[in-house]
Amino acid sequence: MTLRKMTASAALAIGLATAGWGIAAIAGTAVAGASIRAADASLAASGTAQPVSSQDRMFLDQASQINLTEISLGRYMQAHATTTTAKNLGGIYAHDHKAAQASLRALALRLHVTLPTTPGVQLECMVAQVEAQKGRNRDVAFAGASVSGHQTAIATFRNEKSAGSNPAVKAYATRYLPMLQAHLRLAEHAESTIRVTPTR
C-alpha cells in the first residue's frame, strides 16, 4: 500500500469522528490508529540517511511541541470539561497526538535528532489561559484555542511538506496533515456547539 493511500485511509477513519461524539468518535480514531501503525512501518522503511536541514529540525521541534500540548490539554479536558463535546474532543486529541508523538520519537531517533520534552512558552501560555477558565467558559476557551491552534499546526505541517528536505520528515508531515485537518473540523464543530450560558 502506498503512503498516499495509507494517508487517505487514515484521513477517512479520523473523519468518521465528525459524524458524532462519544463512542462513534472514539471508534473512528481507533480505526485510524490501525492505519497509522501501518503507515509507521512504511515510514520506517523510507530513507533516513539523507541530511536533516535546519527547516527539518525546526519542524521536528514544532511538531513535538504541538503533540505534547494536545496530549496534555486533551487529558486535562477529559477530566475537567463540563460538556460531553469538550470532554470527547479532549479524548480524541490525547489519543491521536500520543500516537503521532510516538511515531515522531521513533523518527527522531533514527535521524539522531533530540526532540523537546515540553511545549514552548507560547503553547504553555495558551494552555494556562484555557485552564484558568471555569465551568462552561473553560470548554468554550478550549474549543476556540483548538481552532486557532490547529490552524497554526496545519500551516506548520504544510510548510514542511513543501519546504522540507529530508524525505522521512516530509513523509511524517504529509501523513499527519489529514489528522490535523480532521481535528480542525471537530474543533470548529465544537466551537459552534458549545454555548456560554448568558449572565444577567
ABEGO torsion letter per residue (X at the ends): XBAAAAAAAAAAAAAAAAAEBEAAAAAAAAAAAAAAAAAAAAAAABBAABBBBAAAAAAAAAAAAAAAAAAAAAAAAAAABABAAAAAAAAAAAAAAAAAAAAAAAAAAAAGBBBBABBBAAAAAAAAAAAABBEAAAAAAAAAAAAAAAAAAAAAAAAAAAABABAAAAAAAAAAAAAAAAAAAAAAAAAAABBBBBBX
